Amino acid sequence: MNIKFNIKTVKIYGVYMGENNQKFIIDMYQGEISIAIWGCGYIGLTTAINFAINGINSYAYDIDINKINQLNKGENPIPNLEYWCGTNLNKVLKSKKIKFVSDIYYLENCSIHFIAIPTEKNMRPYYGALMQVLSDIIDIVKNNKKINYIIIESTLTPGTFDKIIIPYLKRNNVEIGDDVILAVAPRRDWFVSQEKNLNNLPRVMATYKNYKTKEVKEILSIICKKIIISNNYKSVEMMKSVENTFRYIEITLANQLFLAYPDENINEVLKLCSTKWNMQEYYCSFGIGGYCVPLAAQYLIEGSIGDESLSIVRQAQKFNMEYLDRLVDFYNLKRFSKIGILGLSYKENIKVFKGSPTIKLCEILLQNNIEVKVNDPYYSSDEIMKYTRCNKMDIGDQL
């Protein structure tokens, strides 16, 4: 990976560094500056993997001890992640470039912190985990006597910096700019495409009051080819929710068209529409799932001012809350005594059940005394029962 500057450069470990910042980056490569990655889900794990690929050591922390044990054995807990990363993950995980830990004791000397933890609970914005991580980082900051970089990759409700994070740091006598550098750099990921990964997708970032923006850019440039700097951290904080809310509304319209024109092939119509240069292809579905798109609307609503604002978003949210009930009636599913559902994950070739329409569909059908079975090759029988309260259906089962 070559990062080139117009000024005089030196080459260390295959990376080009500007003369002014070379010691800072060299210290990272030599292990004198340690990286902590908080959270070993899709986001945190891929951050650690990409630093490892580029020769940087890191400590990846997670409260899930079973996951940490699995990773320490060199086992990848996320299906198809190797394809998305485009590298031999077994080799990376066993390279010892990443130390997987569940005790914050190992992070005491770390001075670069990537926060990649969930900011939702039960599909609502939730910051309990974020506050716990910040509390742990504050303890580290006060003990290691270094300037610490906190880079938040998790999606945030607009206003989280000003309303929650900054006041919390100040209450704990942590000086932003002296003790810590606070940055926001949300991830954009499409975990089913090798072209849309951490290294290739444009990465937007900002630091609070523009403190040490160049240094944060240097850190991110190790794993991202294109860094876009904003001078406004509030805009970057809000960006991810706005991006996904646009998609949320567009997907909602596709599903509304399906109900409004039941005798037309709406998927064919949408496919034809997508031949226009400025329209993406959408298709009708059973709903909107995953961490990002359905939650984005809620992040924006909770961060907004005024009950009359975001009326389009609120209407889309109301429609989506009722959509599956309307589909059950549309297809007259209550007339059946047994129904099989193919797929628990919200998207193909990925093991994420969060927000999956299958979960609510199962709930509706079970309430109507219908026997439901679910098939998804990524989930065990126990997992399917845990998330849907239904038995697993093997392909070929006679319902």
Stockholm file with secondary structure:
# STOCKHOLM 1.0

chainA/1-399         MNIKFNIKTVKIYGVYMGENNQKFIIDMYQGEISIAIWGCGYIGLTTAINFAINGINSYAYDIDINKINQLNKGENPIPNLEYWCGTNLNKVLKSKKIKFVSDIYYLENCSIHFIAIPTEKNMRPYYGALMQVLSDIIDIVKNNKKINYIIIESTLTPGTFDKIIIPYLKRNNVEIGDDVILAVAPRRDWFVSQEKNLNNLPRVMATYKNYKTKEVKEILSIICKKIIISNNYKSVEMMKSVENTFRYIEITLANQLFLAYPDENINEVLKLCSTKWNMQEYYCSFGIGGYCVPLAAQYLIEGSIGDESLSIVRQAQKFNMEYLDRLVDFYNLKRFSKIGILGLSYKENIKVFKGSPTIKLCEILLQNNIEVKVNDPYYSSDEIMKYTRCNKMDIGDQL
#=GR chainA/1-399 SS CCCCCSSCEEEETTEEEEGGGHHHHHHHHTTSSEEEEECCSHHHHHHHHHHHHTTCCEEEECSCHHHHHHHHTTCCCSTTHHHHHTSCHHHHHTTTSEEEESCGGGGTTEEEEEECCCCEETTEECCHHHHHHHHHHHHHHHHHCSCEEEEECSCCCTTHIIIIIHHHHHHTTCCBTTTEEEEECCCCCCTTCSSSSTTTSCEEEEEGGGTTHHHHHHHHHTTCSCEEECSCHHHHHHHHHHHHHHHHHHHHHHHHHHHHCTTSCHHHHHHHHTTSTTCCCCCCCSCCCSSSHHHHHHHHHHHCCSTTTTHHHHHHHHHHHHHHHHHHHHTTGGGCSEEEEECCSSSTTCCCCTTCHHHHHHHHHHHTTCEEEEECTTSCHHHHHHHHSSEECCTTCCC
#=GC SS_cons         CCCCCSSCEEEETTEEEEGGGHHHHHHHHTTSSEEEEECCSHHHHHHHHHHHHTTCCEEEECSCHHHHHHHHTTCCCSTTHHHHHTSCHHHHHTTTSEEEESCGGGGTTEEEEEECCCCEETTEECCHHHHHHHHHHHHHHHHHCSCEEEEECSCCCTTHIIIIIHHHHHHTTCCBTTTEEEEECCCCCCTTCSSSSTTTSCEEEEEGGGTTHHHHHHHHHTTCSCEEECSCHHHHHHHHHHHHHHHHHHHHHHHHHHHHCTTSCHHHHHHHHTTSTTCCCCCCCSCCCSSSHHHHHHHHHHHCCSTTTTHHHHHHHHHHHHHHHHHHHHTTGGGCSEEEEECCSSSTTCCCCTTCHHHHHHHHHHHTTCEEEEECTTSCHHHHHHHHSSEECCTTCCC
//
